[in-house]
Amino acid sequence: MMMMLRCLGLCVVAIAPGCVTAASPPSQKPLVDDAHVPEKLQGQHKQGQWTLNFTSPIPHLFASIPSLLHQWSNTMFPNGHALAPVEVPAYTLFYHGLISPAESAPAPPSPEWLAFDLEMAYGIMGSSRDSFLLTYQTTRPVKALYFDGESATLMGLGQMDTQMLQLFGNVSGPQGEGFFGLDQEYLRAHGLCQWFEDAGLGGPGWGFEGVVRMNAGFEMIWCDFSSPSLRLVSRLNVTAPLLAAEDEGKVADAEDDLSQAPVLSSAIKQNPTSYYPLPPQPTKTGHDSEPSHPGVPPNWRHDPGREPFLAVQGWGWFDSATWHYGSSRNGPGRGEVRAKVLDCGVLSYYSAQFANQSLNRALDERKRLNLTADGLWTGPGEHGNRTKAIKQLARRRRFHHLGDVVPEEASLMRGNSERALRGLLSPDNNCSGVDWALMTSEIVQRTTNHLTMVDTKILSFPLGPGNETAVYRWLYDLRAQIHLFMVGYLEYPEDTGRETWSTQSDLYEVTYSRCKYRYTRLLVPEELRTSLPREEEDIRLAVEGVHGTICSVLLTLGFGVEQAWSDYTEDGTKNQASPRADTLAGRAERWHDNIAELQAWLGWESEYYGCRQTCAWDERCYIPMWPL
């Protein structure tokens, strides 16, 4: 499943980012893809040995945590598996666009959608006759439930699985109902909001009051507009006068006539003051099933050639989505920061509790990715392309969906989520206070940097005869580079011998232990006053599993480099009896293979994709996002 670069439409075919401008369709500059070519490992560590199990859910659970509320990574991996409680600060602005030909002071029904960005709301409902833009502001911190992935995308396979399972216990919904159109969106919204009430998790003015999702930007399903937690602060008729018709002799239809310009509201006619007057709070308390005039995508407007701001409206929507890309090949970035993840209650279908789902996914991947029963990669096959096969390994999470979740597992997740969300409403919860998103983001940033730098140095091995001095310099630089990773865990012994740098040595084991438990040493039961909640325990194990695997691979490489340095030098100077350069070349090739496979196992592909060239001030790095 890939997404086509050139169209801003609904085609889902290939991930290929490039710079686009406001004034042009999304053509691209030379783009992205750091070619890193992985190879053969797994996720278990025995003394001096490691393997990579590519069917393990551990790297996927880990990878989803730093990606929460990030546009870029959730677009690359659209099928979310996580449910995360979030809190939106008091006095956060939200926006709602609507079309109302019959009312001069329209109010949305409950539930309805709010956009985090004005440009998104205007992009959906602007450039129509009788377009209104409503601005709201929270009056207190507001809790909501966030579904990761492209959870507001109405086309594709798997993006809404977590919501469907939460409501119906399956991914298809009630028999005979289609659940991928706009009408069914309101049924989902009603169902989720009703669940909050029925489970005692929230209602107007308290608890969980909305659902956060993402497509081309982030949105909030707001459950009840009569809630005191949200205040209407502005209602504007943003209908713009139409451009002149191409045929001057033709009288425009009444609905398109320039006389249909917006009528000033009574609030605007009032005498101006230092603060503009607030509109009255809506009094609607009923839960309508759907709006009378649902919005349409920007390119579907009637008589679009006469709408003066239609083109810039679509650009503004896309531009606002790029503000929340988060981390990519172009470096760390901010995701949607107006919603803060409450780390204590993050739930995931990658948890070990969902064994049936994991087993079925593993069975599929064994056949599709050429894996053994233990999840070990056996290579691309006799006639396969190694580079392509490894790229498929690295992107395997793009193909994950939740169609194999059985009703019992869906019920388990619903029960777990109710327990976790209810716990967050209690002042006596036993949350650890760990910022798991921050911790995992640090691991990702540090590790991708180390892997890239070390691999780049490995690949610079000097080839050709008579290059002993260059080989010495290469080994010197490589040792310095891998030392930057090991320095936090390694104490050099006073005396070294042939076995010092063996991965079977006591030195390796104590170094590995310091590395694996760097982030979690104080989170074990004997160091805590109470045990971690189940959701935090899942993340702790994922952190240890992923960071432990990183440690296994890089410490093995580092000890190998130290051994090579010991063999190649004597007291820091070149040893005349040092190994041949071709021996080191073989080791370098193996080290490169190890790093490449580790990258594939981790699956942090969004960290390696971005625009190769820096975009100009009026350009943005583009990745296809529905519905743009």
N, C-alpha and C positions, 0 to 999 in steps of 0.2 A: 504494500500500500504506500504510494508515494504521491507527492503533490506537485502539480505542474507550476513552474515558476511564472510563466507569462500571463496566466489568467488570474484575475482577482475573483473568479467565480467559485463554483462549487466542486470543481474537478479535484479529486484526491489522488494524485499520482506521484509526486517526487519532491523530496525536500531539497531545495536548492536556493539558498538565499542570495540576494543581490541588492544593490542600491536602487531605489526608485525615488522619483521626484514628484512634487505636487503638480507639476505642469505636464507630466507625461504619464502614459500607461506604464505598468511595472516591467520595463525592460531592466536588464541587470548589467552591472559591471562584472568583470571577472570575479569569480567568487571563490567560494569557500571550500573547505574540506581539507583539513590537515590530514594528509595520508599517513595514518599510522597503521601498520600491518601486524596484527596480533598473532599469537601462536599456541602453546599447549599447557594449560594448567587447571587448578580446581578450587578449592576453598577449604581444605583441611590441612592441618599441620601436624606432622609427627616429627620427632627430633631430627632436624636436618633435612626433612623432606616436606614437600607440599604438592598438592594437586588442586585443580580447579574444576569444580562441579558446575557446569553451565546450566543445569536444570534447577539449581538451588534458588529459592526465592529470596535469600538473604541480600544479595546485591541490589535487587529491585526494591525491596522494602527500604533499604538504606537510601538509594538514589532518589526515591520519591520525597524524602523529608526535606532536603535543602531546596527542592524544586517547588515546594508548596507556594502558591500565589505568584509563580514566575511564568510570564507569558511565553517566553522562548522555549523552555524545556517542556512545558505542558502542550505546546503545539507540536513539538517533535515526537512526544510520546502522549498521544491524545486520549488513550483509553485509561482513565484513572482507576485506581484501586483503593484510594484513601478517602476517609471521612475525617475532617479536622475541624474541631470547634475553633472559632475565631472571635475576637472582640474588636469592635470598631469604636474609636474614641468619641467622647462627647464633642459636639459641634463639628462633626464631619459633614461635608456637603454631599448630597446625592441629587440626581437629576432624572426627570421623567418626561418623555415626549409623548404627546397624544394628538389625535386628530378629532376635532369636535365641531361638526358643522351646525349642531343644534343648540349648543350651550356656549354662553359667553364666559362663564366661569366654571369650566369643567373640572371634575375631580376623578381620579382613577378609581376603579373598583378595588376590592380587596379579595385575594392578593393581587399584586401587580409588580412589575419590574422597575427597579431603579438602577441607573448607571452610576458608576463611580466617577466617570468623566462626562462633563457636559457634551463634549464632541461626540461621544457614543450615542447619547440620547437624541441629539440633534441629527446625527447620521441616520438614525432609524426612522424618525418621524418628521424631520424637516423637509423643506422643499415640497410641500403639499399645500392644498388649499385648507384653511382652518387649522394650521399647525400651532400647537401650544407647547411651550417649554416650562415645566414646573420645577422649581428648585426647593429642595428640602434640606433640613439640617437636624442632626440628632441632638437631643437635649440631655442625653446621658450616655455613658458607655453602653453599647448594644452588643449582645451576643448573637452569633449566627453559626450555622453549620456550613462548612465549605466542602464541596465535592471536587477533587482534583481532576486533572486532564481537561480536555475540551468539553466540559460537562454541560455547556449550553449550545452545543452544535447539533443541529437538527438533521444532518445528513452524515452518513458514515456507519460504521459498525463498531459498537462497543463503547462509545463515548458516554452513554447514559446508563450503562449497566448498573453502576452502584445505586443510582436513584431508583431504578426499576426494582432492583432486589430489595431495597429498603421499603418500597411501597407494596409490592406484589409477591415477593419471594421468587420471582423469575425475571428474565430480561425482556420478555415479550409482552407482559401485561395481561389483562383479562382476555380470554378467548374471543376472537372476532373483532378486537379493537386494534386499530393502528395507533402506534404511539410515537410517531416521528413527525407529525404535522404541527402547525401552530396551535390548532384547537386543542390538541392533546397536551400542549405545554401547560394550559390552565388546569387541566386535570391533575397533572403532576404537582403543580404549585399548590393547589387545594389539598392534595393528599399529604404533602410534606408538612404544610402548616397545620392541618388537622392532627397529624401525628404528634406534633409538639404539644398541642392542647390535650389530646387523649392520654399521652404518656406523662402528663404533669411536668413538662419540660419548659413551657413558656406560654405566654399569652400577651395581650396588650399591656405594655408597660413593664414586663418582667421576663426574666429567663431568655430563652432563645426565641427571637422574633423574625428571623429571616434565613435565607439560604443564599450562599455566595457561589457563583459559577463563572465560567469563562468561555468565551468564544474569541471574537476580535476585541478583547478588553474584558473587564470584570464587571459583573452585575450582581445585584441583590434582589432576590424575590422577597418583597416586603409583605408580611402576612396580613397586617391590619392597619389601615391608614387612620383609624381612630385612636391608635396608640399614642399616649403622651410622650413616648420616646422619640417621636419624629414630628417636626414642625414644618409646615409649609411656609416658606419665607418669600417666595416670588412666583407669580403666574404671568407669563408673557405670551401674547399672540405673536408668534414669529413668522407668520405668513408674509411673504415678500411679494411686491407687485410683479406681475409677469412681464417678461420681455415682449416686445411687439411681435405679433404673428407674422410669419413669412409672407402670407398673402394679405396685403393691406386692405384689399377690398372685401375680405371675409370678416364678418362680425364674429367675434369669439363667443363661445357658449357662455351662458350666464355665469356658470361656476368658474370660468376661466377669465372673466372680464376683469380689467384693471380696477373696476369699481369695487371688486371684492377685496379691497385692502383691509387690513385689520382695523377694528373699531377700538378706540382707546377705552380701557376699562375705567370704571368710576374711581378706582383707587388712584390712577394716574392723573385724573382731572383734579384731584384735591390739591390744595395749596402745598407747595413743596416745603419740606422741613429739612433739618440736618440729617434726619434718618427717614428713609422712605417708609410709608405705612405698610404694615404686614397685612396680607390677605387673611380673611377669616379662616379658621380651621375647618376642614371638611367635616360634615356631620354624618356622612354615609357610614353605616355600621354593617350593612348586609354584605354577604360574600357572593358577589356575582360570579357566574360561571366563566364569562369571557367578556371582553370589551365590545362595544357596538361598532367600533371602527379600528380594527387591528392594523398595525403598521406594516409596511412592505419595505423590502430592501431598496436602497437608493436608486438602483438602475431600473426599477419597475414602476416609476412614477408615470402618471398620465401626463402626456404632453411635456416630456422632460426637457425638450429643447428650449422651452420658454421659462423654465425655472432658473433664475439667475445664479443661484448658489449651489446647485446640485453637485457640480463637479468638486468644488472645494469642500462641500459637506462630507463627501466620501473620503477625501484626503484627510480631513480633520479627524474623522473617526479612526482611520488607520494610524495616523500620526500619534494619537493619544494612546493607542495600544502599544506602540513602541516604547513609551515611557516606562512600561512595566515589564520589559523583556527579562530583566534579571541577568543571570550569568550566561555567557556564551563565549565563543572563541575570541570575541573582541574584548573580553575581560569581565570582571565582576560588575554587576549592576543591581539596581533596585527593582524588586518585584512590585506587587501591589502592597504598599506599606500602610495603607489606611485600614487594613484588616490585619490584626496581629494574631498569629497562631497561638492557641492555648495548648502548649506542648504536652500537657499531662493527659490529654484525651484524644490523641491522634490514633485512629484505628485504620487497619489495612487488611485487605484480602490477601496480602502476601504473608500474613502471620501464619505461623506453623499450625494454628488451630484449624485452618481450612485445608485439611489434608486431601480431600477428594479433588478440589480445584487444583492443588499443586500436582497431584498425581497425573491428572488428565493433561495438564500443560506439559509435564515432563514427557509423557508418552508422545505427544505431538512433536515436541522439539527433538526427541531422539531420532525420529524419522526425517524431519525437515532439515535438521542441522548436522546430521551425521554424528550422533553422540552415542556413547556406550550406555549400558544400563545404569552405570554410576555417574553419568553426566559428563564423562571425559570426551573431549573432541578427538576424533580419529583422523582428522585431516579432510581435505576437500574431495577425497575420492580419486580414483585412478585418472579420470579425465576432467576433474573439477579445476576451477580457478581458485587458487589459494587466497589471493587478495579479496576476491568477491565473497568467498566463503567466510572469511574472517570478518568482513564488514557485516555480513548477515548475523554473525554471532553478536557483534557489538550492538546491533539494532534489534535484537530479538524481542525486546520489551514492546516495540511498536506493534507487534502482532498479538499481544496478550489481550484477552477479553475475559469476561466472567460468565460466558454461556454454560460452563460446566459446573457452576455453583448449584448445589442441590438445595431444595427448600429448607432442609435442616440447617445448612450452613448460613443461608440467608436469615433464618430465624435467630441463629446464634449471633450474627452481626447486629441484628436489630436489638437484641437483648443487651449485647455488649455496649452498643452505642447509647442506649437508654441509661445503663448503669454509669457509663463514663460521663455523659452530659449532666446527669443528675448529681454526680459527685462534684462537678465543677460549680454547681449552684450552692454547694454546702461550704460554709467557712471552715469546716473540720476535715477537708479532704487531705489525703496524704501525698499530695504532689511533691516531687523532689525539688522543683524550682529550676531544673536544668532547661536551658534554652537549646533544645535538640536541633532545631533548624540552624541556629548559629554554629553549634558544634560540628554538625555534619557539613555545613558550608565551608568551615575552616579546613576540614579534612579534604574536601574536594579541591579547594583552591591550592592548598599546599601540595597535595599529591599530584595533581595535573601538572603543576609547575615542575616538580622534581622529575616526574616521568619524562616530560618533554625535554628538559635540559639534559638529563642523563642519556636519553636515547639519541638526541642530537649529537652529543659528544661521541657516543659509541659508533654512530654511522660515519663519523669523520676519520675512521681508522685509515692511516696512510697506506696506500697500496703501492706495489712495485718493489723491485730489488734495491738494495743499498740504502734503505731508509731507516736504519737503526736509531739514529738520532731523532727522527720524526716519530718513531714508535715510542721511544722513551718519553718524549714530550706529550704524546697522546695519552699514555698511561698515567703520567703525572697529572694531567688536567682531569682525566676521568676519575682518578682517585680523589682529587679535590672536590669534584662535583658530587660524587656519591657520599662523601663525608658530610656534606651539608644535610643529608637525610639522617645519617647515623649518629651525628654528634649529640643528639638529645638522648641517646640510649646506650652508647658504647663508652666503656672505660678501657683504654689501652693497657694491657698488662705490662709489668716491668720487664719480664723476660718472655721472649717469643721463640717458638720453635716451629718445626714442620707442621705440628698438629694444632697450633694456636688458632689458625683460621679455618679449621675444619668445621662444617656445620653440625658435626657430632659432638663438638666440644662444649664444656660447661660455659665458656665465654659466650658462645652463640646462644645458648638457652637462656641465660640471664639477660642478655641483650634483647632477645626476642620478647621475653616477658615484659620488660620495661616498655617496649614498643607497643605490643598488643594492647596493654591495659593503660596506656598513657591517658586516655580520656575517661576511663570508667573505674579507676582503682578505688575511688571513694564511694562508688555506687553499689558495692557488694553488701549483702545483708549485715555482716559483722561491723560495717562502718556506718550504717544507717540506723536511725532511730526506729523506723518502720520499713517494711518491705515496699518496693516500688509497686505502683499499680500495674496491672497486667499490660496495659498499653505501653507504659514506659519501659517495662521489662523487655518487651518485644524489640523496642528501639535500641535498648542497651545491648542486647545480644547481637543485633544487626551491626552496631558500631564495632563491637569486638570482633565479629566475624569478618567484616570488611577490612577494618584497619589491621587485624591480625593477618589477613591474606596479603595485604600490601606489605606488611613487615616481613612476612615469609619470603616474598619475591625479592624485595629490595635489599634485605639483609643478606640473603644468599648471594645476590649479585655483589654486594659490598664486601662480604668476606672473600668472595672469589677475586675481586679486584685487589684486596689486601694480600691475598696469597700470590697473585701474579706480580704485585709490586715486590714482595719478599723474594720471589724467584728471580725477578728481573734486575734487582738492584742489591747492593751491599752497602749499608749505612747511607742510603739515599743516592748513591752513585751507581752508574750502570755496571752490572756484574758481567765480566767477560764470558762467564759460562751460562749466561741467561738463555732462556728458551728462544727458539727461533720465532721470527715475526709471524710466520704462518700459523704457529701454534696459538699465538695471541689472537690472530685473525679469526680462528675457529671459535675461540672463547667469545670474542666480540659478537660474532654472528649468533651464538647461542643466547647471549645476554639480550641482544636486540629482540630475538624471538620471545624471550620470557617477558619482557616489558610489553611487547605487542599483545601477547595473549592476556596479560593482566588487564590491559586497557579494554580488551574485548569483554572479559569477564565482568569488569566493573560496569560497563555499559553507559558511561557518561558521555554519550555521543554529542549531546547539546553543548558540551564544553569545547568541542573541537570544530564546531560549525559557526560560521559568521562570515561577514564580508571581508575579503582579503584586503581590499583598498579602503581607506578611510573615506566615508561618504562626505560629500560637500554639505554646506550648511543647509541647503534646500533639498537634501536627499535623506532617505532613511534606509537602513539595511532591511530588506524585505524577506519575510518568510510567509508562505501562504497561510491565511487565517480565514476560517469561515465566519461570515458570509461574504467577505471582501475578496 
